[in-house]
Structures are given as C-alpha cells and as structure tokens.
Amino acid sequence: MKSLPGTTLVDYSRLPVMFFFRLAVGSDGIRVMMENALTARDRVGVQDFVLLENHTSEVAFIENLRKRFKENLIYTYIGSVLVSMNPYKELEIYTKQHMERYRGVNFYEVSPHIYAVADNAYRSMRTERRDQCILISGESGAGKTEASKKVLQYYAVTCPASEHVQTVKDRLLQSNPVLEAFGNAKTLRNDSQHILFEQFCINYCNEKLQQLFIELTLKSEQEEYEAEGITWEPVQYFNNKIICDLVEEKFKGIISILDEECLRPGDASDITFLEKLEDTVGGHAHFLTHKLADVKTRKVMGREEFRLIHYAGEVNYNVNGQLLNGGQRLKMKKPKESVMCMSENKILTQCFDREELTDKKRPETAATQFKNSLAKLMEILMSKEPSYVRCIKPNDAKQAGRFDEVLIRHQVKYLGLMENLRVRRAGFAYRRRYETFLQRYKSLCPDTWPNWDGRLVDGVSTLVKHLGYKPEEYKLGRTKIFIRFPKTLFATEDALEVRKHSLATKLQSSWKGYSQKTKYRKMRQSAVKIQAWWRGILARREAKRRREAANTIRRFIKGFIYRHQPRCPENEYFLDYVRYSFLMKLHRSLPKTVLDKSWPTPPPALIEASEQLRKLCMQNMVWKYCKNINSEWKHQLEQKMVASEIFKDKKDNYPQSVPKLFVGTRLSGEDINPKLQQAVGNEKMKYAVPVTKYDRKGYKARNRQLVLMADSAIIVEEAKLKQRIDYSSLKGISVSSLSDGMFVLHVACEDNKQKGDVVLQSEHVIETLTKVAICADKMNSININQGSIKFNVAQGKEGIIDFTSGSELLIAKAKNGHLSVVSIDDEINSNGCLSRLFFLFFFLTEITNLFLISQTAPRLNSR
C-alpha cells in the first residue's frame, strides 16, 4: 500500500494498526481536570491504572476495567498508554464539542479519550519538531479500525484551514475505506495448538513490538526522571529480547535455520527442519519439542510440533508446511512480476520494480523478507516518538454490555498491560507540574491559600509539609512533584472534597456580600439620579402650578364680581366652577338608601336641575332595591303592606309588630291535632297559631288553635275540631285600638252551623289578623273600635267587651256582665322600645309605600 504524503500507514493482516504523521493543528480547549473523577473512584474506578493501590494484582486491574465498562467509560490510562474497550454500541463521546474539549489541552488535564492521545501527539510534534506515531494494537474485533477512524476524524476537524492541510485532511478521510476493508475482513482468534507459519510471523511481530514498547516506556520514564533531577531506580522487568533473538539471531535463530534447511542440498523436509531446531536451539529456555519435553508435556504435544514460550504465554507450532510456506523463493514469481510491471495501472507499476526482474542475486525467502521488513519497521518506530492505544475485545459475541472476564484476562496478559503497569509504577504513581498541583490543592494549606506569591517549588513544599507527606512518599523535581503511592493522592483528594464545602460556604457568603454591596451601590447611584431628576420635575411642576393658580384665582375673583349678571366671558369660568363643584359634592354625598332624605343645597342656577336629579336618584334606588328583592322578602313586604293599611296609626301595638317578620306558621306539625289532618285531607294549611277562646256566656278562657285553610278558618281543641268558619260566612272582624290581643270574628246569623260570633285572643294579633284578612280577602272588613266591641251571642242577644288602659294586662268579667279588658298603657308600653323601633318602623313603612311604585321605576330609569 502506498503511503499518503506526510502520513505513513503500515498494516499487516491482524497486526497492530500504526499511524505515523507529520501534521499541524492546535487550539485551546475546555480544560476538564482529571482529578475531578477521583472522588467517584469507588463507583467508576480510577482513570489511570497507575493509581491502583494494588498495582500487581490482575484481579484489581480487571475489576477496574469492569467498573468503567459498566459506566460506559471505555478509555483508561496506564500512564501515557490508552486502554480502549470496544463497547459494541454508539456512544455520544465523539461529537465536535468533545473534539474541542480535548483540543490543545494537557494530556493529564482531561479524562481518558482517543482524542487526548491524538492531540498530545500533535502538540508534541509541533513543539518538539519530532515525528510522532500512534500504535493501535489488539486482536480482531477489539476496535482497532474504529480507533484509527476516530484519530483521522479528529485531525480532519481540528486542523487549521490551509490549502496544504486541506489536502492532507482529504487524504486522511479517503483512507477510511482502506481501513474499513481491513476491518471488514473476517478474522478469528485461533484457539488451536497447531498454529502455522502465518501465526508464527504475527507472534514474532508482537514480540518485537512488545520489546519496543518496554524499551521506549522505560526510556521515556528515565528521560523524565533525568529532566526533573530525580534519581533513576533500576526496574526489574521481563526482557523478551531473548525470545526475539531465538527467532531472528543470525546463523542460530529459527528463521536462519529455516533458510539454511531450504537451501541445503539433499532431501530437506519438515522433519529434518524440526531435528535441526532440536540440535541448534534445543537447549534454549524458551524452546521445547516433543523429544525434549518431559512425560507430562509430551501428552499435549505432537511429535511434529515445537513450542515457543512467548512473553504472553506458550504457543505450539506444527512444522508441517513450514518449509514450504517460509522457504518459498521469489524466483517462482518472476513471471507474475513482469506481468504486473507491464500493467497500465500506476499503483501496480509502482509496487513492482522492473530492476528486480534483471537482478541475478539469490532471492530472499518469505521468512527472511518478513524479518527484514519488520526490522525496517522497528527502525521507523525508533525514529519517532510513539503513543500507544491498547484495544480490548469485551466478548466474542459482540454484545453491548457483556464483560467476558476470561477473554479479557487473556488479552490483558498477551498485550503486556500488567507488565506495562509494573514498569510505570516502579517509580512514582502520580506526577504533576507544580503550577497544576498547587492550583488544585492550595486551599488545603493556610499559607498557600488563596494565593502563593513565592516560587512554585516552595509553595508545593509548604503544601505537602502541611498535609503531612512523609519523605518517602514524594519527591520534588525541577518542574514537577512526584507522588509514589496512590493512597497519598487519594487522601489528599478526599481532604480537598471536604474542604470544598467550607470553601463553597465562604465563597457564597463573600459573593453574596459583594453582589449585595454592588447592588446597593447601583441602587444608591440610581436613587440619587432619580431624586435629582424628580426634584427638577417637581420644581417645574410647582412653578407651573403657581402660575396656573394665579390665573385661576384672578378669573375666579372676576367671575365672583360678575356672578349675578348674565353669562359672559368674565363670569363663565366662575359659573362653570359652581356647577362643577355642586355636581362633585352631589357625587360624594348621594343618598345610599331610600330612607336617606339628605340632599345638598344647590346654587340658585341649579335649583330646578337639583330637583330633577333628586327624583331620578330616588327612583333609581327604588328600582335597584325592587330588582334585587327575592320572592320570600317580597311576600313578607306584601303582608307588611296589608298590615300597614289596616293598622297604621289605628292600633297601639302596631309599631311593635313592624320590626318582627311574619312567619308561615306558629305551630309545628307535632302541635297540630292529627284529627285535623285527617279531616282536611290533602287541603293545604296556610297558617296556624295558638289562641285563647272566651265563651260567649261566662267568658271562660279556653286554649284553642286557629288554623287557616284555603276557604275556611278552623278552631281546634286538643281532642276534636270545635268550629269551622267558612270565609264566605265571615261578616267582619273587630279589634280594639289599644295594645291588647283581643279580636272578634263576626259570623253570619243565616249560617245554621254557627252558634254566634267568636271571641279570641292572640299574642300575635297583628300577624294573625293580617293572615286572616289575606286568606279570607277581608282587608276592608276589619274594624278597629275604641272603647268597646259588640258581638252576637245567640238568638239575637249581644255581648259587649269593654277596653281600658292600665299598668298591666287584665281580662275578666265585669259586674255589669261585660267582658272587661285592661291593656297596658300605650305610653308605658312604648317608651322603652319606641326609640329602638322607630327607625325600623319608618324604614318598613317607606319601603311599603315605595313598593307600590316599583312597577313604574324601570320606565323612569330608562329615561
């Protein structure tokens, strides 16, 4: 594959994906401190495996992967190495906003992401002027192709605009289909122990990359320590150079033995190749065959197999076909190459050189050619500064959210992640620049809070001493602080989390004080300005008012002088003011009720208009009152009006009855004789009241009930119906003018059913007689007598009732045979209550009168 200008892409089938680039982008991003996630480490794990407390435990390593994978956090650091888990689903972490967040930001100031690795390589290339490369490794299905695409997309979006850069962008994006082609190849992880030459080359390449990875990691660590003036401590680690030498060493390596076996005369076979290996490298610690193995190992190894102990584990290789596949000569392909060179396709002609067709040298075998190509690749990688992305496949079923621990443990092992972590943790687990460390944790020390004015190293030294760091827990370099143990960092972070609450309270109070003070100053300045403007407005208004007042007084005085003359320019203002003043005074003092007779005195020019307004006002109040009256109150007023027509100014106790409402009945259903209810049947009872009946002979008092029906009045005794008086036979009703409750029902003599007139007494005489008058339609048949009342006893005989006034009520038979009734003197009876009842009496009287004209009021109001 031909490389793009400025970009080199090398890809072997199922080998790690690698990028080499020389690009130019850069911008400031939104800084998100990586330490912010430390407080949630128990739930989502740590973002850097270096911060694991038990960094040698594979269980702790995988558990941290599980926590982060469960929370859809697929990226985790091992120092500068990015570990990526394939989520097998779309995540919202690849938008342009995320790209801008990681653009131009320090590697450790943001959460782990493929964009952080890409941006860090970019900035290192631009600042240090050294080529960079990104090595993306992992097995099939781990997400290498997707990671490559995300890197290309990041560079395509974040590159600054220029013609050359745009060309590079287009080429990067157009290389995506190539990556898709490799990514779409169906490759399966070979679980068989009988692995052939192709897998041997892949494992050999992985060994070389692991060796390069360890060397460069240690080298970068050592360079950082040296730059910071920290003493380098030798790290004990497994150096897989011995395995690489076993494969590639001249004359003694497996590839050299394979070449030699292919070229020697005689019958060379796979078995002779295996025997040659046993003779040459049989004593190597990482090589084993069936012949050299012990009894237990022979049970799992074939006689045609040999075993190499790689850094990631043991692998058995079958020698059948190795000689054919690895030792095939390129001379067999000369005719094919000549055909390719003659092709019109430019890509094919550039891939095959015509000079090679005339070359007489012995062609290299496939194994030697692969070794040489890999050596050139290592030279290229060594000349660049690498960044690493380790891809892990969570399960073989490609299901989202499924975490296969056995599969992941295998990948962690052969990717050398634990070895990488151990190398990284051999020194210090955490390192940060002084300004970053001091800026984050300065609030934990009173001497560094809120600002440190001295040297950064002195500020950090003061801070760690205040936090109680032990000398073996940290080291101070030239520009960075190095913390050896994660627990030291975690304790510091937990202390910061507690400190944030008190700081938040102080910041809130300070901010509230500042904001309120600022608000007060603004309000005060605004108030001063408003006061100044308002004073000016008031002053101008006052001057204008005084001028207008002077003119008004002048015109008013002149109008007052000419007030008795006909309307003219000199007095028109005065006359208009008089009219206006009267109408406003009238508006403020209009009567509120029909009983209020007050009315302001009008000026001479408005006397006639005042009378018209007074009439209209009264009619309007009457109309409103009548409009709002309900049927029950209307019926009450109608009865009161009848009582007024009959008794007003005629009977002494009438004023006392005015404020008392008439009721529907004075007896409840339990008080009425059941025989009466049987006798009247369905006939409706209109009124019932207890009365005292006096015999016509002897005037003996007897308790009775007077019940008014629709066509008759019934006098009821407790045990029986005593008398029924039809309204048609009722000639009239007599009552005295005094305050007693006596009245006489005069019955026609022609009615044989009647024995004579009926003499009754009621405590509610006004109400009772009003009800009788309405039911019997005898409003004009009630006679109010003074002195005495004559009534018919029987057979033409007459009885007389004499009425007199006294200090107390007395009813008795006089010596002359008359019935003597002494009623309470009107003055004695009324002095105590007249003053209290006068207003109500007057009110109801007036309402009664006004009710008569209620039908004409709407017509007047409409006018």
Order of alpha helices (4+ residues) and beta strands (2+ residues): beta-beta-alpha-alpha-beta-beta-alpha-alpha-beta-alpha-alpha-alpha-alpha-alpha-alpha-alpha-beta-alpha-beta-beta-alpha-alpha-alpha-alpha-beta-alpha-alpha-beta-alpha-alpha-beta-beta-alpha-alpha-alpha-alpha-alpha-alpha-beta-beta-beta-beta-beta-beta-beta-alpha-beta-beta-beta-beta-beta-alpha-alpha
